[in-house]
């Protein structure tokens, strides 16, 4: 086979610790993991191609005195050993109880981030949370780690048996080909994502922390080996292998790519087909991110393990240090293709930083490199199209008349009305029509079949498929229940679940893998997607539409400083993948229940953020559920999530709702300050009904809203109360807010000392009037006296602070119960 030596290096590094998996499944055999791994690799599937090279590389990966037989084999052994040592720099020890390896569970990487990481403190950590030994499934609650988890005695054996069964079905009666590498990588992700790479078995008091999965260790080892193979000549490899710590020359490049212009591309759309068009644009951006990243890998001759992450419009690559010149050329080529295809609406940024052996093995250096890379990319973003040659820049800034009148404009994207048609009275260009069709096809596909072709030069105003073909991807979307298209290899088939992602009937030259679909689509109406007005019609009460946007607070700082005491390449990759699986997989799972009721449309989820359009009434509850799951994922309040919700009539342009929701998220929720548990707290908040509140405050608001709602609807079996109760609460809230504003003005003018502001804001006329109004209301509705008295007590409690958000409770209840009087 072609590239036999390279494949041997990639595979040997990827499978060097496979024996650990089997060893824990058959604990007590007394056989080392190196020997078990070597015996496993003796199957004809490998030996027919690699002879004994792969077997011996796995057997000798801890033996510096391995037998020398040929230069090629010596290089293979040294590359695997060096890559393993550099990747295993991740392992840390600390005083902790000893654990038998077959009972040891993977510790969540988020439990390794100090509670005070934002202040630079490493004094305390959250309660350790762990994952059960299991196959990967992002739709299961087991994706969320748990404290005090007890291991199942047969978990490793059962998981190994499942792996072996799927492995044997895949490899039966055939030999390895390069297309199989990606499939093997996917199998390892499925079965070793929740197995610790190393366990605290040592006899000493200082023992290994089992916080890096076997999958992450294997893929990073393989990526390093692939890069070292292209970077190090025989003599320099010998030097680096003999003493990695003393080798100071850069060996790798950490590369980050970023798609710029996403917000405008997604949301600045006009009339017609907005739902399917937006879904199509969102799906296209994820495909484009991956297509560009894979294009770079192919051009550099690197395997897919060198792409640790591609999600949310970002990607990270590992490349040999000596390929910086090729990366510069590729950056220019990518920009030229995107400029032609999208006339400046989308741009791909790419930057890189060098890595040395010390960066890979020192816990305080890789996070600094990660931060340096983000800063370089930020600077690149300010240098608009600086990577383009002068001729292209001149063309970019030359005015062009693209339309002479309104009839020449697309009414969706406001570009030229080219290659399109008038659909239901709306002019749509060919590109916008293609995005609508992509959105319809991505509603519930079973798989993507990606035909890897020669890259093309894209046309102007390229359709989605033409833009992807510019980077060598011809994408076929397979509808649910339909067979795969018959297309020539090489092909990558992407399933949207790890379950049975390898079909029983396989094609030569095809690779098989999986990824989350990151979507939740409303159930169809007469074989079409419901429009936003129909989704708004599913709201309870007012038939309004809403947009929910959420993202992780201070994520850039989290990567730069959060893992700093323990930062390594494997841990950074694990942190990225943990976020990706939560947002693209688990969040979509949470949204699915509402989507089945045609109440929400998850348009985007990736990296660390999400965008949902839906019936306004379900969005606060959905946000609450997502935040609660995220809190369980994280295990404490040291990593937080904020949200912004905007609601309006369904005929409001989506870009306006999206902008309002973004302002609610970035300006109101993330800018919200308050005292909680005696300490000042920022972010970790929700803005709803133009009211920012901490999640701990939203708990109170939500509880009171539910109480008022149930009383008005008579949901508790008692006679319903009039909606006048809501009006009373709104009046009390208005009195409080007027008084609070008046007191603030007195303080600003110097007529009142600031230390009296809180008392005079709370103990004022609104308080006595609230008591009077609610007591009168209770007299008229004696069967509800206890509940009304409880409401009065809550809003009169100066410590709860609920009065500050009572206006939001009243507005929420008024909208929700509209049309439900008595």
ROPA-14258 format. One record per residue (C-alpha): residue in one letter; y, x, z. Coordinates in steps of 0.05 Angstrom, whole numbers, plus 5000, padded with zeros to 4 digits. Layout:
ROPA-14258
['A',[Y,X,Z]]
...
This chain:
ROPA-14258
['X',[5000,5000,5000]]
['X',[5072,5021,4990]]
['X',[5109,5049,5051]]
['X',[5043,5058,5087]]
['X',[5070,5113,5133]]
['X',[5131,5071,5151]]
['X',[5089,5010,5167]]
['X',[5044,5052,5210]]
['X',[5104,5074,5251]]
['X',[5132,5003,5258]]
['X',[5065,4974,5277]]
['X',[5044,5030,5325]]
['X',[5109,5023,5363]]
['X',[5105,4947,5362]]
['X',[5033,4945,5387]]
['X',[5033,5006,5432]]
['X',[5030,4964,5496]]
['X',[4988,4906,5470]]
['X',[4934,4931,5517]]
['X',[4976,4909,5577]]
['X',[4968,4837,5555]]
['X',[4892,4843,5549]]
['X',[4887,4885,5613]]
['X',[4918,4830,5655]]
['X',[4873,4778,5623]]
['X',[4811,4818,5643]]
['X',[4837,4851,5706]]
['X',[4786,4893,5743]]
['X',[4755,4925,5681]]
['X',[4781,4994,5701]]
['X',[4802,5008,5629]]
['X',[4873,5033,5616]]
['X',[4920,4993,5575]]
['X',[4924,5050,5524]]
['X',[4849,5048,5513]]
['X',[4846,4972,5510]]
['X',[4903,4971,5460]]
['X',[4868,5024,5417]]
['X',[4802,4986,5417]]
['X',[4839,4922,5397]]
['X',[4870,4959,5339]]
['X',[4802,4982,5313]]
['X',[4793,4915,5277]]
['X',[4782,4922,5201]]
['X',[4847,4884,5188]]
['X',[4884,4948,5209]]
['X',[4833,5004,5195]]
['X',[4824,4985,5122]]
['X',[4897,5004,5112]]
['X',[4913,5056,5165]]
['X',[4845,5087,5180]]
['X',[4847,5112,5252]]
['X',[4922,5129,5252]]
['X',[4945,5065,5285]]
['X',[4887,5066,5334]]
['X',[4902,5137,5357]]
['X',[4977,5127,5360]]
['X',[4966,5070,5410]]
['X',[4913,5109,5448]]
['X',[4957,5172,5454]]
['X',[5025,5140,5467]]
['X',[5026,5167,5539]]
['X',[4993,5234,5523]]
['X',[5041,5291,5507]]
['X',[4981,5336,5492]]
['X',[4952,5294,5438]]
['X',[4906,5328,5387]]
['X',[4944,5353,5325]]
['X',[4908,5340,5259]]
['X',[4962,5331,5206]]
['X',[5038,5332,5200]]
['X',[5041,5258,5184]]
['X',[4998,5239,5244]]
['X',[5037,5286,5290]]
['X',[5102,5253,5267]]
['X',[5073,5184,5279]]
['X',[5052,5202,5350]]
['X',[5118,5235,5367]]
['X',[5160,5178,5341]]
['X',[5121,5126,5380]]
['X',[5123,5167,5444]]
['X',[5198,5182,5438]]
['X',[5215,5110,5421]]
['X',[5174,5086,5480]]
['X',[5209,5134,5527]]
['X',[5278,5114,5503]]
['X',[5261,5040,5507]]
['X',[5227,5048,5575]]
['X',[5291,5076,5603]]
['X',[5302,5003,5619]]
['X',[5253,5006,5678]]
['X',[5285,5005,5746]]
['X',[5256,5010,5815]]
['X',[5279,4981,5881]]
['X',[5248,4965,5948]]
['X',[5205,4904,5935]]
['X',[5134,4880,5952]]
['X',[5076,4905,5911]]
['X',[5045,4856,5862]]
['X',[4979,4857,5826]]
['X',[4995,4861,5751]]
['X',[4952,4800,5734]]
['X',[4993,4760,5785]]
['X',[5062,4787,5769]]
['X',[5112,4739,5737]]
['X',[5173,4754,5694]]
['X',[5239,4755,5732]]
['X',[5297,4720,5696]]
['X',[5347,4770,5669]]
['X',[5403,4725,5696]]
['X',[5379,4739,5767]]
['X',[5394,4812,5754]]
['X',[5468,4799,5746]]
['X',[5506,4809,5812]]
['X',[5541,4749,5842]]
['X',[5606,4788,5843]]
['X',[5600,4820,5774]]
['X',[5670,4797,5754]]
['X',[5700,4835,5812]]
['X',[5655,4895,5801]]
['X',[5614,4882,5864]]
['X',[5539,4895,5864]]
['X',[5528,4878,5938]]
['X',[5490,4813,5928]]
['X',[5448,4778,5876]]
['X',[5425,4706,5865]]
['X',[5357,4684,5890]]
['X',[5304,4713,5844]]
['X',[5277,4663,5794]]
['X',[5215,4672,5751]]
['X',[5180,4644,5691]]
['X',[5107,4621,5690]]
['X',[5059,4658,5645]]
['X',[5063,4614,5583]]
['X',[5073,4611,5509]]
['X',[5144,4601,5484]]
['X',[5167,4529,5480]]
['X',[5242,4515,5481]]
['X',[5232,4440,5488]]
['X',[5198,4447,5556]]
['X',[5231,4450,5624]]
['X',[5191,4514,5635]]
['X',[5245,4549,5594]]
['X',[5285,4544,5659]]
['X',[5262,4595,5711]]
['X',[5243,4572,5781]]
['X',[5247,4603,5851]]
['X',[5184,4613,5892]]
['X',[5138,4604,5833]]
['X',[5065,4614,5848]]
['X',[5024,4647,5792]]
['X',[4963,4612,5765]]
['X',[4901,4657,5773]]
['X',[4876,4643,5702]]
['X',[4943,4641,5666]]
['X',[4938,4709,5633]]
['X',[4867,4697,5610]]
['X',[4884,4629,5581]]
['X',[4945,4657,5545]]
['X',[4906,4716,5518]]
['X',[4850,4670,5493]]
['X',[4902,4627,5457]]
['X',[4933,4689,5426]]
['X',[4866,4716,5404]]
['X',[4846,4649,5372]]
['X',[4910,4646,5332]]
['X',[4906,4720,5315]]
['X',[4835,4715,5289]]
['X',[4852,4654,5246]]
['X',[4910,4693,5215]]
['X',[4873,4758,5202]]
['X',[4803,4733,5183]]
['X',[4774,4765,5120]]
['X',[4837,4802,5101]]
['X',[4874,4867,5110]]
['X',[4945,4881,5133]]
['X',[5003,4877,5084]]
['X',[5076,4891,5097]]
['X',[5092,4816,5093]]
['X',[5048,4808,5156]]
['X',[5095,4850,5199]]
['X',[5144,4793,5210]]
['X',[5086,4745,5225]]
['X',[5058,4793,5277]]
['X',[5127,4798,5308]]
['X',[5131,4722,5312]]
['X',[5062,4718,5345]]
['X',[5084,4769,5397]]
['X',[5148,4729,5410]]
['X',[5106,4666,5420]]
['X',[5056,4696,5468]]
['X',[5091,4754,5503]]
['X',[5161,4728,5515]]
['X',[5143,4709,5587]]
['X',[5100,4769,5605]]
['X',[5133,4827,5642]]
['X',[5130,4894,5607]]
['X',[5121,4931,5673]]
['X',[5101,4905,5741]]
['X',[5113,4928,5814]]
['X',[5043,4956,5825]]
['X',[5064,5025,5852]]
['X',[5042,5052,5919]]
['X',[5112,5076,5937]]
['X',[5164,5031,5970]]
['X',[5208,5035,5908]]
['X',[5174,4992,5855]]
['X',[5188,4969,5785]]
['X',[5230,4906,5774]]
['X',[5192,4861,5725]]
['X',[5254,4835,5689]]
['X',[5241,4857,5617]]
['X',[5190,4818,5576]]
['X',[5134,4853,5539]]
['X',[5161,4823,5475]]
['X',[5230,4852,5484]]
['X',[5202,4921,5502]]
['X',[5156,4921,5442]]
['X',[5208,4899,5391]]
['X',[5261,4948,5416]]
['X',[5211,5005,5416]]
['X',[5192,4988,5345]]
['X',[5265,4984,5323]]
['X',[5281,5051,5355]]
['X',[5220,5083,5322]]
['X',[5239,5055,5253]]
['X',[5309,5083,5260]]
['X',[5287,5151,5286]]
['X',[5240,5157,5227]]
['X',[5299,5154,5180]]
['X',[5345,5196,5225]]
['X',[5304,5255,5249]]
['X',[5276,5311,5206]]
['X',[5212,5344,5231]]
['X',[5247,5400,5269]]
['X',[5298,5355,5302]]
['X',[5244,5305,5319]]
['X',[5206,5360,5354]]
['X',[5268,5379,5394]]
['X',[5284,5308,5414]]
['X',[5212,5292,5431]]
['X',[5205,5354,5475]]
['X',[5267,5338,5516]]
['X',[5303,5272,5500]]
['X',[5353,5280,5556]]
['X',[5377,5347,5528]]
['X',[5385,5321,5457]]
['X',[5459,5302,5452]]
['X',[5467,5286,5378]]
['X',[5477,5212,5359]]
['X',[5413,5181,5335]]
['X',[5427,5107,5325]]
['X',[5483,5058,5307]]
['X',[5492,4993,5343]]
['X',[5521,4946,5291]]
['X',[5555,4879,5302]]
['X',[5571,4828,5248]]
['X',[5615,4767,5256]]
['X',[5631,4710,5209]]
['X',[5705,4696,5214]]
['X',[5739,4630,5195]]
['X',[5685,4584,5222]]
['X',[5731,4534,5257]]
['X',[5773,4518,5195]]
['X',[5712,4519,5150]]
['X',[5675,4468,5193]]
['X',[5728,4419,5216]]
['X',[5787,4419,5168]]
['X',[5755,4366,5123]]
['X',[5784,4302,5096]]
['X',[5752,4237,5076]]
['X',[5682,4215,5059]]
['X',[5613,4241,5078]]
['X',[5640,4276,5140]]
['X',[5577,4271,5181]]
['X',[5527,4299,5130]]
['X',[5579,4347,5103]]
['X',[5593,4376,5172]]
['X',[5519,4383,5187]]
['X',[5510,4418,5120]]
['X',[5567,4466,5134]]
['X',[5540,4481,5203]]
['X',[5470,4494,5177]]
['X',[5498,4537,5121]]
['X',[5536,4581,5169]]
['X',[5473,4597,5208]]
['X',[5435,4611,5143]]
['X',[5492,4654,5118]]
['X',[5493,4695,5183]]
['X',[5419,4709,5177]]
['X',[5421,4721,5101]]
['X',[5476,4774,5108]]
['X',[5440,4808,5166]]
['X',[5374,4809,5127]]
['X',[5411,4834,5065]]
['X',[5436,4893,5105]]
['X',[5366,4907,5132]]
['X',[5335,4907,5062]]
['X',[5389,4951,5034]]
['X',[5377,5001,5091]]
['X',[5301,4996,5085]]
['X',[5293,4973,5157]]
['X',[5242,4923,5187]]
['X',[5262,4856,5218]]
['X',[5255,4885,5289]]
['X',[5321,4921,5276]]
['X',[5355,4853,5279]]
['X',[5354,4836,5354]]
['X',[5399,4775,5346]]
['X',[5429,4730,5292]]
['X',[5460,4667,5321]]
['X',[5526,4630,5329]]
['X',[5559,4667,5271]]
['X',[5543,4735,5300]]
['X',[5488,4787,5289]]
['X',[5469,4853,5320]]
['X',[5431,4908,5284]]
['X',[5402,4976,5301]]
['X',[5408,5027,5246]]
['X',[5399,5103,5239]]
['X',[5462,5142,5253]]
['X',[5459,5175,5184]]
['X',[5468,5107,5149]]
['X',[5541,5097,5168]]
['X',[5563,5111,5097]]
['X',[5515,5059,5069]]
['X',[5542,5009,5121]]
['X',[5613,5022,5098]]
['X',[5592,5008,5026]]
['X',[5555,4945,5046]]
['X',[5614,4919,5087]]
['X',[5657,4923,5025]]
['X',[5604,4891,4981]]
['X',[5594,4833,5030]]
['X',[5669,4820,5034]]
['X',[5676,4820,4958]]
['X',[5620,4769,4951]]
['X',[5650,4723,5004]]
['X',[5720,4729,4976]]
['X',[5695,4707,4908]]
['X',[5652,4651,4936]]
['X',[5702,4622,4986]]
['X',[5772,4649,4965]]
['X',[5785,4676,5035]]
['X',[5761,4617,5076]]
['X',[5702,4657,5104]]
['X',[5699,4731,5119]]
['X',[5644,4775,5148]]
['X',[5667,4829,5196]]
['X',[5622,4888,5211]]
['X',[5632,4947,5258]]
['X',[5587,4998,5293]]
['X',[5585,5049,5348]]
['X',[5540,5111,5354]]
['X',[5485,5116,5407]]
['X',[5454,5178,5437]]
['X',[5391,5185,5478]]
['X',[5435,5184,5541]]
['X',[5464,5117,5520]]
['X',[5394,5088,5516]]
['X',[5370,5115,5583]]
['X',[5433,5110,5626]]
['X',[5447,5042,5657]]
['X',[5523,5049,5656]]
['X',[5532,5071,5584]]
['X',[5501,5018,5539]]
['X',[5546,4963,5568]]
['X',[5606,5006,5554]]
['X',[5582,5016,5482]]
['X',[5573,4940,5476]]
['X',[5645,4931,5500]]
['X',[5671,4985,5453]]
['X',[5636,4951,5395]]
['X',[5669,4884,5412]]
['X',[5737,4918,5415]]
['X',[5727,4952,5348]]
['X',[5707,4886,5317]]
['X',[5770,4854,5347]]
['X',[5813,4908,5316]]
['X',[5777,4898,5249]]
['X',[5793,4824,5253]]
['X',[5868,4841,5256]]
['X',[5862,4883,5193]]
['X',[5854,4826,5144]]
['X',[5808,4846,5086]]
['X',[5823,4920,5098]]
['X',[5753,4938,5073]]
['X',[5768,4913,5003]]
['X',[5790,4961,4947]]
['X',[5862,4959,4923]]
['X',[5845,4919,4861]]
['X',[5812,4864,4901]]
['X',[5870,4862,4950]]
['X',[5919,4855,4893]]
['X',[5879,4796,4867]]
['X',[5875,4766,4936]]
['X',[5950,4763,4945]]
['X',[5966,4741,4874]]
['X',[5989,4668,4873]]
['X',[5942,4623,4833]]
['X',[5955,4552,4811]]
['X',[5890,4516,4827]]
['X',[5912,4444,4819]]
['X',[5970,4411,4784]]
['X',[5968,4343,4818]]
['X',[5932,4303,4871]]
['X',[5880,4281,4822]]
['X',[5859,4354,4814]]
['X',[5844,4362,4888]]
['X',[5779,4349,4926]]
['X',[5794,4298,4981]]
['X',[5745,4331,5029]]
['X',[5763,4405,5028]]
['X',[5829,4400,4990]]
['X',[5805,4453,4941]]
['X',[5799,4445,4866]]
['X',[5761,4383,4843]]
['X',[5711,4423,4802]]
['X',[5639,4404,4785]]
['X',[5643,4342,4829]]
['X',[5646,4267,4824]]
['X',[5680,4207,4855]]
['X',[5635,4181,4910]]
['X',[5653,4113,4941]]
['X',[5724,4122,4917]]
['X',[5731,4193,4945]]
['X',[5738,4255,4900]]
['X',[5687,4307,4921]]
['X',[5680,4376,4890]]
['X',[5613,4405,4873]]
['X',[5612,4450,4934]]
['X',[5627,4393,4983]]
['X',[5573,4350,4950]]
['X',[5525,4408,4959]]
['X',[5541,4412,5034]]
['X',[5529,4337,5041]]
['X',[5462,4344,5007]]
['X',[5444,4403,5052]]
['X',[5463,4362,5113]]
['X',[5417,4306,5091]]
['X',[5360,4354,5077]]
['X',[5368,4388,5145]]
['X',[5362,4322,5182]]
['X',[5289,4332,5200]]
['X',[5258,4387,5157]]
['X',[5190,4416,5173]]
['X',[5207,4486,5149]]
['X',[5250,4531,5107]]
['X',[5217,4571,5051]]
['X',[5262,4631,5037]]
['X',[5247,4664,4970]]
['X',[5273,4736,4973]]
['X',[5305,4751,4906]]
['X',[5352,4802,4876]]
['X',[5423,4791,4902]]
['X',[5471,4760,4852]]
['X',[5546,4758,4840]]
['X',[5569,4690,4866]]
['X',[5614,4644,4825]]
['X',[5681,4620,4850]]
['X',[5676,4559,4896]]
['X',[5602,4574,4904]]
['X',[5555,4520,4928]]
['X',[5514,4535,4990]]
['X',[5453,4558,4952]]
['X',[5493,4602,4905]]
['X',[5527,4636,4964]]
['X',[5460,4651,4997]]
['X',[5430,4678,4932]]
['X',[5488,4728,4931]]
['X',[5453,4760,4990]]
['X',[5382,4753,4963]]
['X',[5361,4687,4994]]
['X',[5337,4628,4952]]
['X',[5326,4574,5004]]
['X',[5279,4515,4995]]
['X',[5281,4460,5049]]
['X',[5213,4428,5061]]
['X',[5218,4355,5081]]
['X',[5174,4330,5137]]
['X',[5105,4313,5111]]
['X',[5115,4349,5045]]
['X',[5078,4411,5019]]
['X',[5111,4478,5012]]
['X',[5139,4494,4943]]
['X',[5098,4543,4901]]
['X',[5145,4602,4893]]
['X',[5131,4676,4881]]
['X',[5129,4727,4937]]
['X',[5162,4757,4975]]
['X',[5174,4694,5016]]
['X',[5192,4681,5089]]
['X',[5170,4612,5115]]
['X',[5210,4591,5176]]
['X',[5181,4536,5219]]
['X',[5223,4500,5271]]
['X',[5171,4502,5326]]
['X',[5126,4558,5350]]
['X',[5068,4509,5351]]
['X',[5023,4520,5290]]
['X',[5077,4558,5253]]
['X',[5023,4594,5213]]
['X',[4993,4541,5166]]
['X',[4918,4539,5155]]
['X',[4929,4552,5081]]
['X',[4968,4617,5072]]
['X',[4998,4649,5011]]
['X',[4993,4723,4993]]
['X',[5059,4759,5004]]
['X',[5087,4706,5050]]
['X',[5113,4719,5120]]
['X',[5111,4665,5174]]
['X',[5159,4658,5231]]
['X',[5197,4606,5272]]
['X',[5264,4591,5302]]
['X',[5299,4532,5336]]
['X',[5330,4482,5288]]
['X',[5391,4473,5335]]
['X',[5403,4402,5314]]
['X',[5396,4331,5339]]
['X',[5409,4281,5284]]
['X',[5420,4206,5294]]
['X',[5363,4161,5271]]
['X',[5377,4138,5200]]
['X',[5404,4071,5179]]
['X',[5372,4047,5115]]
['X',[5350,4118,5096]]
['X',[5419,4148,5107]]
['X',[5456,4181,5164]]
['X',[5501,4135,5204]]
['X',[5574,4149,5194]]
['X',[5621,4163,5252]]
['X',[5645,4091,5257]]
['X',[5573,4068,5264]]
['X',[5560,4121,5317]]
['X',[5623,4098,5354]]
['X',[5595,4028,5350]]
['X',[5537,4050,5395]]
['X',[5586,4065,5452]]
['X',[5586,4022,5514]]
['X',[5652,3985,5523]]
['X',[5707,4011,5477]]
['X',[5678,4029,5409]]
['X',[5708,4098,5407]]
['X',[5684,4165,5382]]
['X',[5684,4229,5421]]
['X',[5675,4304,5412]]
['X',[5643,4349,5465]]
['X',[5652,4424,5462]]
['X',[5622,4472,5513]]
['X',[5614,4547,5519]]
['X',[5597,4600,5570]]
['X',[5656,4626,5610]]
['X',[5676,4700,5602]]
['X',[5616,4716,5558]]
['X',[5648,4780,5531]]
['X',[5658,4805,5602]]
['X',[5588,4785,5620]]
['X',[5559,4831,5567]]
['X',[5608,4887,5583]]
['X',[5602,4885,5659]]
['X',[5550,4834,5681]]
['X',[5489,4878,5672]]
['X',[5526,4943,5683]]
['X',[5484,4968,5741]]
['X',[5421,4954,5700]]
['X',[5445,4950,5628]]
['X',[5397,4974,5574]]
['X',[5386,4956,5502]]
['X',[5326,4913,5520]]
['X',[5363,4876,5574]]
['X',[5423,4863,5530]]
['X',[5376,4836,5476]]
['X',[5340,4793,5528]]
['X',[5406,4765,5553]]
['X',[5427,4746,5482]]
['X',[5360,4715,5467]]
['X',[5360,4675,5532]]
['X',[5427,4644,5514]]
['X',[5405,4631,5443]]
['X',[5341,4595,5464]]
['X',[5379,4552,5513]]
['X',[5434,4530,5466]]
['X',[5395,4526,5401]]
['X',[5330,4500,5431]]
['X',[5336,4468,5499]]
['X',[5405,4436,5487]]
['X',[5379,4405,5423]]
['X',[5320,4378,5464]]
['X',[5369,4346,5513]]
['X',[5409,4315,5457]]
['X',[5349,4285,5422]]
['X',[5343,4225,5469]]
['X',[5414,4204,5452]]
['X',[5405,4219,5378]]
['X',[5346,4171,5375]]
['X',[5393,4117,5398]]
['X',[5444,4137,5343]]
['X',[5493,4157,5398]]
['X',[5503,4232,5385]]
['X',[5502,4282,5329]]
['X',[5492,4355,5350]]
['X',[5530,4388,5294]]
['X',[5528,4459,5321]]
['X',[5494,4499,5376]]
['X',[5485,4573,5375]]
['X',[5498,4637,5413]]
['X',[5533,4609,5474]]
['X',[5569,4546,5452]]
['X',[5559,4477,5422]]
['X',[5595,4420,5386]]
['X',[5573,4348,5392]]
['X',[5602,4285,5360]]
['X',[5581,4220,5391]]
['X',[5595,4153,5422]]
['X',[5647,4171,5475]]
['X',[5610,4136,5532]]
['X',[5549,4182,5531]]
['X',[5586,4248,5525]]
['X',[5605,4257,5599]]
['X',[5533,4245,5619]]
['X',[5507,4292,5565]]
['X',[5556,4346,5588]]
['X',[5533,4336,5660]]
['X',[5459,4343,5640]]
['X',[5472,4406,5599]]
['X',[5512,4437,5655]]
['X',[5458,4419,5706]]
['X',[5405,4452,5662]]
['X',[5449,4513,5652]]
['X',[5458,4519,5727]]
['X',[5383,4517,5735]]
['X',[5376,4570,5681]]
['X',[5426,4616,5715]]
['X',[5406,4601,5787]]
['X',[5475,4608,5818]]
['X',[5549,4599,5803]]
['X',[5562,4671,5780]]
['X',[5554,4652,5706]]
['X',[5588,4587,5688]]
['X',[5597,4537,5633]]
['X',[5659,4497,5616]]
['X',[5668,4435,5573]]
['X',[5722,4395,5538]]
['X',[5716,4323,5515]]
['X',[5764,4287,5469]]
['X',[5758,4213,5452]]
['X',[5795,4168,5404]]
['X',[5787,4112,5354]]
['X',[5733,4126,5301]]
['X',[5784,4130,5245]]
['X',[5817,4191,5277]]
['X',[5806,4252,5231]]
['X',[5750,4295,5259]]
['X',[5791,4359,5254]]
['X',[5842,4327,5301]]
['X',[5789,4307,5351]]
['X',[5757,4376,5345]]
['X',[5824,4410,5358]]
['X',[5838,4365,5418]]
['X',[5770,4379,5447]]
['X',[5780,4454,5436]]
['X',[5847,4449,5473]]
['X',[5813,4410,5529]]
['X',[5761,4465,5534]]
['X',[5802,4529,5526]]
['X',[5869,4508,5556]]
['X',[5852,4455,5607]]
['X',[5781,4468,5632]]
['X',[5782,4543,5627]]
['X',[5853,4546,5655]]
['X',[5838,4501,5714]]
['X',[5848,4532,5783]]
['X',[5828,4502,5850]]
['X',[5801,4522,5918]]
['X',[5727,4510,5928]]
['X',[5688,4530,5991]]
['X',[5750,4566,6016]]
['X',[5757,4610,5954]]
['X',[5801,4606,5892]]
['X',[5760,4586,5832]]
['X',[5777,4583,5758]]
['X',[5738,4557,5697]]
['X',[5670,4526,5711]]
['X',[5703,4460,5695]]
['X',[5704,4399,5651]]
['X',[5765,4366,5620]]
['X',[5754,4292,5606]]
['X',[5807,4239,5594]]
['X',[5858,4295,5592]]
['X',[5840,4312,5664]]
['X',[5811,4380,5682]]
['X',[5764,4381,5742]]
['X',[5713,4429,5770]]
['X',[5641,4408,5761]]
['X',[5637,4399,5837]]
['X',[5696,4350,5831]]
['X',[5665,4315,5771]]
['X',[5604,4301,5814]]
['X',[5650,4258,5859]]
['X',[5686,4226,5800]]
['X',[5620,4209,5766]]
['X',[5591,4179,5830]]
['X',[5652,4135,5841]]
['X',[5654,4114,5768]]
['X',[5581,4093,5771]]
['X',[5594,4053,5835]]
['X',[5653,4016,5804]]
['X',[5616,4005,5739]]
['X',[5556,3975,5774]]
['X',[5601,3929,5815]]
['X',[5638,3903,5754]]
['X',[5573,3894,5714]]
['X',[5534,3865,5772]]
['X',[5480,3917,5758]]
['X',[5457,3918,5831]]
['X',[5437,3844,5831]]
['X',[5499,3820,5867]]
['X',[5552,3777,5834]]
['X',[5598,3821,5792]]
['X',[5670,3833,5814]]
['X',[5729,3823,5768]]
['X',[5756,3882,5729]]
['X',[5818,3872,5771]]
['X',[5784,3923,5818]]
['X',[5795,3975,5764]]
['X',[5868,3955,5758]]
['X',[5877,3963,5833]]
['X',[5847,4032,5831]]
['X',[5892,4051,5772]]
['X',[5953,4026,5810]]
['X',[5934,4067,5872]]
['X',[5924,4129,5828]]
['X',[5991,4118,5794]]
['X',[6026,4113,5863]]
['X',[5993,4177,5886]]
['X',[6012,4215,5822]]
['X',[6085,4192,5825]]
['X',[6090,4214,5897]]
['X',[6056,4281,5882]]
['X',[6105,4293,5825]]
['X',[6164,4275,5870]]
['X',[6141,4323,5925]]
['X',[6131,4380,5875]]
['X',[6202,4370,5850]]
['X',[6229,4375,5921]]
['X',[6191,4440,5932]]
['X',[6218,4469,5866]]
['X',[6289,4450,5884]]
['X',[6282,4483,5952]]
['X',[6291,4418,5990]]
['X',[6222,4421,6020]]
['X',[6182,4479,6048]]
['X',[6119,4493,6008]]
['X',[6075,4492,6070]]
['X',[6090,4417,6077]]
['X',[6074,4400,6005]]
['X',[6001,4382,6016]]
['X',[6013,4337,6076]]
['X',[6072,4300,6046]]
['X',[6033,4290,5981]]
['X',[5974,4259,6016]]
['X',[6004,4223,6076]]
['X',[6052,4177,6041]]
['X',[6064,4105,6021]]
['X',[6007,4105,5969]]
['X',[5957,4115,6025]]
['X',[5979,4054,6066]]
['X',[5985,4012,6003]]
['X',[5915,4031,5981]]
['X',[5888,4008,6048]]
['X',[5926,3942,6042]]
['X',[5906,3927,5970]]
['X',[5832,3944,5979]]
['X',[5827,3904,6044]]
['X',[5857,3843,6009]]
['X',[5808,3852,5952]]
['X',[5750,3857,6001]]
['X',[5771,3792,6035]]
['X',[5766,3756,5968]]
['X',[5697,3787,5953]]
['X',[5663,3787,6020]]
['X',[5594,3803,5990]]
['X',[5624,3869,5968]]
['X',[5662,3886,6031]]
['X',[5619,3946,6050]]
['X',[5624,3976,5980]]
['X',[5699,3966,5976]]
['X',[5708,3995,6045]]
['X',[5666,4056,6024]]
['X',[5712,4066,5963]]
['X',[5774,4062,6008]]
['X',[5744,4113,6055]]
['X',[5729,4161,5997]]
['X',[5798,4160,5968]]
['X',[5830,4164,6036]]
['X',[5792,4227,6055]]
['X',[5842,4285,6050]]
['X',[5785,4335,6047]]
['X',[5748,4305,5988]]
['X',[5808,4309,5941]]
['X',[5780,4250,5902]]
['X',[5848,4217,5899]]
['X',[5873,4271,5852]]
['X',[5824,4246,5799]]
['X',[5824,4172,5815]]
['X',[5863,4158,5751]]
['X',[5805,4187,5711]]
['X',[5755,4143,5748]]
['X',[5797,4081,5733]]
['X',[5808,4099,5660]]
['X',[5734,4115,5651]]
['X',[5712,4049,5683]]
['X',[5765,4010,5643]]
['X',[5740,4037,5576]]
['X',[5666,4031,5595]]
['X',[5670,3959,5619]]
['X',[5717,3934,5565]]
['X',[5692,3867,5542]]
['X',[5647,3858,5604]]
['X',[5692,3816,5649]]
['X',[5649,3780,5701]]
